[in-house]
């Protein structure tokens, strides 16, 4: 994420050692690196490194401002272009800041979730999501450097990840499996995007990754219930609904994120109509369930029957679901040319940049109350790192470029 060299902090977004305030109005600044710098230098904070951030699809320096003008998109173009100009680096530079291949691995090739500043392990979780980030980060390092060791690490970490998922490597279950035996949406959707990226880079194993992708999509389908117009976070292993509040639980942002993973797969398969229809239905249902018609923004959690949600943060507005909506609606517009998706993109864009962006100090707030007021001014923590925001803006740039090419 960033590197400490004596008393110098390196901006994780530019790899420059001298921070700039020129991009404050776009929400791009040194807030997160400054936060991590303080945790390193002050005894008021824990000096902890978090394992599992990566950036994907780093662009070559070839996009010019005049090439990114789309009629009726207005300020959207200005903000994405500003971000692109701010990313004035080689792919290798940023990726070398994005992953630590040495301090975060345990002897069993599983990853620690947190380590001290000197690399001492603190926490190792039952989940394998740090491993999934490491897979992609290593693969992207291989794409940038062509050094075989990074590809080997990506393959070996994926193998470990799959063993954990399949239960070959045992981890302590979150719930007693005799009482609660459900499957979660997070597992197949993260495995899907991980193998989609690997397929693009590790071309020798395309068939292997395609098999995992097919299996992941089938598992995602178990969560999708068109009769309820929802994709549920938890279902039984056969896809049947779980009784009680746990079974009625929907995470709209998660579902929308999964929808654009499936859109990408539909596009890869020459706009496969079945996959595209699945993705669009998930997007439409999730937005309808989650969009707050009174205050705007996407509710964090919802109950499909409008019953009380157990999680106290259910009505908050978090940054990352809005990132995922911005990606999903622009992809949907590109793939369908349906104006409703462009209109929803602009609706989400207007809410997002008027509520989350800090106009004074830059970067984004992560956590809002239901009415859009700021719950905390914390901008960097164990979950909010340099991932969702840069990925969103970079994906939007790619989609704008494709839309322009399609319309010329």
N, C-alpha and C positions, 0 to 999 in steps of 0.2 A: 504494500500500500504506500509506504514511504520509507525513507532510509535516514538514519541519524548518523551523521559524520561529524564527530566532535559536537559542536553546538550548532550545526547547520541542519536545517530541516528542508527536505526536498519535496516540492509540490508534486503530489501523486498524479495530478492531472496534466502537468506539462513537463515533468522531470527537470524543471529549472530549480536552481538553488536560491534564486531571488524571487520571492512572491510578488505578484502584481495585483493591484486593485482595479485594473482597467475594466474587468468584466463583471463588476459587482452587480450591475443592473440586470445581468442575465442569470444571476444566481450562482455564478461561478467564482469561487474565491478559495481562500486558504482555510476556511472554517474547520473542515474535518482534519486536515493535517495539523492545524494549530491545536485542536482538541487532543490529538494523539501526542503531539509534542509536549503539551502540559502534563499528560498522564505520565510521560517519561521523566519529566524534570521536577515535578512537584510531588511532595509527600502527601498532598491532599487527595491524590488519585492512585488507583492501582496501576502499576506498570505492567500491563498485560498485552500480549499480541493475540489477535484473533485469526484463526486459520480458516480460509475458505472464501476469500474474495477473488474474483477474477474479472477481466474485461475481455469481451469477445468482439469479433468483427472490427478490429481497428483498421481504419481506412488508410489508403495511400493518399498522399497530399496532392490530389488531382481535382478536387471540386472547387469551383470558383463561385463567388457570390452570384454573378449574373446567370449561372446555370441552374440556380435553385429558386427561380421565381415561378410560383403557381398562382394563377388568378384566383382571387377570393380567399387565399390563405392568410393574407395580411401579415401580422407580426410573427406568425409562426415561422415564416421563412427567416426573419431577422434573427430570431433566437437560435435556431438550429445552425445557421451559418456562423454565428458568433462562437458557438461551442466548437464547431469544426476548426475555426481559425485558432481557437485556444489549444486544440490538440495538435500542436505543431511538433510532432515527434515521430520517431520511427516506431514501428510495431514492437521491436525488440526492447526498446527502453522501458515502455510502460509495463510490459509483461514481466520484466525482471524485477520490477517493484511489486508486482501483483501476487507473487507466490513464493513461498519459502519451502524449498524441497527438502530441507535438511532438519530443521528444528521441530517440525510438526508431525513427524512419523514415529509411531511406536514400533517395537520389535516385530509385531505381527503384521506390519504394513498398514495397519489402521492409523487414522490420524487423530491427534489430540484436537480438541475444539479450542482450547486456550493454552498458551504457554507464557512464562514470564518473559521479560525483556531479554533475559540471557538464555532463553530456550528451555527452561525447566518446565515440565508438564504440570498443568493445573487441573484440567478437566478433559475427560474423554467421554463423549456421549454415546448413547445407544444408536443414534441415527448415523447415516452414512453420507450426509449432505456435504460435509467438508471434503470427503473423498471425491464426490462428484465435481466440486469446484476444482480440486487439484487435478483431476483427469483433464478437464478442459483447459486449465491454465497450462499444464504440461504440454498438451497437444498444440496449443497456440504458440508456446515457446519453440516447439519443434518446427512449426510452420515458419516462424520468423528466423530461426537460426540454422535449421537443417541439422541440428545436433541430435544424433540417434538416441542419446541417453534420455532426452525428454519424451520421445515417443515411447521408449521402453517403460518409463515411469508411468505414462498415461495408461498403457495397456495393463501393467501390473496392478495399478491402483483400481482400474475398472474391474479386474478379476477379483480383487479383494471386496470391492463394493457389491458385486453380484453374489459372492459367497455370504456376505452379511444379509443381503436381501432374501436369499433363498434359505437362510437358517443353517448353512454349512458352518459358518463362523457364528457361534452363539453369543448373543448379547442379552442383557437383562431386559425383559419385556416391560413396557410401561404399565400395562394392566395384566392382571391374572388372566391368561388365555382361556382358562376354563370358565371364566365369568364373562369376559369380553373378548370375542374373537372376530374383530372387524378388520377391514383393510382401509387404508387412507389414500386419498387422491394424490398426495405429495409424491409418493414413491414412483408411480408410473410416469407422471408428467416430468419429473426431474430426470428420470432415466431416458425418457424420450428425447429431450433437448440435448442431453449429454451425448447420446449416440448420433444424433443428427449432426452435431458439430464434428464428432470423431469421423463420421463417414466422409465428410468433406475433406478432412486432413489426412487420415490414414487410409488411403485408397486401396491398399492391399487387402483390407478386411471389410470391404463394402458389404458383401453378402452376410457376414457375421453381424454387422451393425443393423442391417435391414431386418434381420430376424428379431433382434431385440426391439427394434422400433415397432415392428408388427405386434409383438407381444405386449408392448407398453400401451399401444393404442387400444388393443382389445381389453386391457385392464382398465383403461380410462373409461371405456364404454360401459363397464359395469357400474360406474358411478352416475352415468347419465340416464335420467328418467324423464323422457318426453311427456309421459302422462302427468307428471308433476310440474313440468316446465322448469326443471332444475337439474343441476349436477351436484350431488351430495358429497360432502367431504368424507363421510364414513359410510360404508355399506358392508353387508356380509360378504364372505368370500365368493358366493355365487351371484353377487350383485343384488340380492334382495334387500329391501329396506330394513334398517335397524329400528327397533321400537324406541320410543322415548325421545327426549330432546337431542340426544347424541345423533339419532338417525335423521332428525329434521334439520340438522345444522348445515348451513351453506356458507361458504367463504367466497363471496362473489369475485373478489380480486384474484383468488387462486384459480377459479374456474375460467375467468377471462384470460389469464396468463396461459392456461392450458389450451384455450381456444386458438391462440395465435401460433402455438407450437404445431397444432394440427393443421392450421392454414398453411404453414411452411411445408408440411409434409404433402398436403394436397397440391401445392405449387410444384414441388419436386416431382410429383407423379403426373405432370402435365394437367394440372387443375382437375384432379380426380373429383368428380361431382359428388360422390358419396361422402368423402372426407370433408370436402368444402361445406357441404350441407350440414354435416355434424358440427363442424367448427362454428359456423354462423348461428346455428340454433343455440349452442352453448353460450356464445357471446350475447345473443339477443335475450335469452332467458335470464342470464346472470345480471345483465345490466338492468333489466326490468325489475328484478328482485332487489337489487342492491342500491339503485340510484335513489337518493333522498329527494323526493319531490318537493319537500318543504324548504330545505336549506341548501340543496345542491350537494354534490360530492357523493362518493360511494361509501355506504355503511360498511363497517369492517366485517361484521357477521350478521346473518339474518336467520330467522326460523321460517321455514317454508310455509308454515301454517299461521304465521304472525303471532305465535305464542312467545312468552318471554325467553330470551336467550340467557343461558347461564353465565357466559363470559361477561364480566363487567364492562369491558372495553368495546362491546358490540356496536355501539352507535358512534364510535370515534371515526375520524377520517385520517387514514395513514397515507403517507406519500407513495408507497410502492404500488398499491392497487391502481392509483391514478396513472402511474407510469405504464402499467400493463394495459390500461384502457387506451392510452394514446397510441401504443404500438398496435393493438388489436384493431381499432377502428380504422386506422390508416391502411393497414394491410387489407382489411375487408373491403375498403373503398377501391384499393388498387386491383384486387382480384375480381370484384363484381361490377365496378363502375356505378354502384348504387349510391345516389346522392345522400340517402339517409345516413350512411356511415360517415360521410364527410361532415354532415351537420352534427352528428354526435361527437365526432372528433373535435370540432370547434367548440362545442358545449363543454366537453371535458377539459380541453386546453384552456379555455377562459377561466374555468373554476380553478384549475390546478395552478396556473401562473399568477392568479390574483390572490391565492390563499397560502400556498406553500413557500413561495419564493420570498426570501428576506431581502427587501429593497435597500436596506441600510448596510448590512454586513455580508450579504451574499449567501450562497448555498441555499438549501431548502430546510424549512422546518419539517419534522417528520410526523408530528402528532398533533392533530387538531381535535377540538371538541365537536360535537354534532353541529353546532351553529357556526362552525368555521373559525372560532377563536382559537388562539394558540394554547395548547395544553402545557407544553414545555418548550423552551427554546433550545433544548438539546438537539444537536444536529449530527452528532456522531456517537454511536454506541455499539454495543455488541451485535446489533442487528442492522443498523443503518450505516452502511459503509459505501465505498465507491463502486457500486454495482448497478442498482436499478436506474438511477438517474442517468449516468453516462450511457448505459445500454439503451434506454428509451430514446435519448436524443440521437444516438448513432443509428439506431434502427429506423427512426423517423427520416433521417437524412437519406438512408438507402432507399426507403419507400418513395420519398419525393423524387429521387433520381429516376426510379423505375417508372413512376407515373409520368414524368416528363418524357422519358424515352418512348413510352407507350402512346403518348398523345402527339408525337411528332411524325 
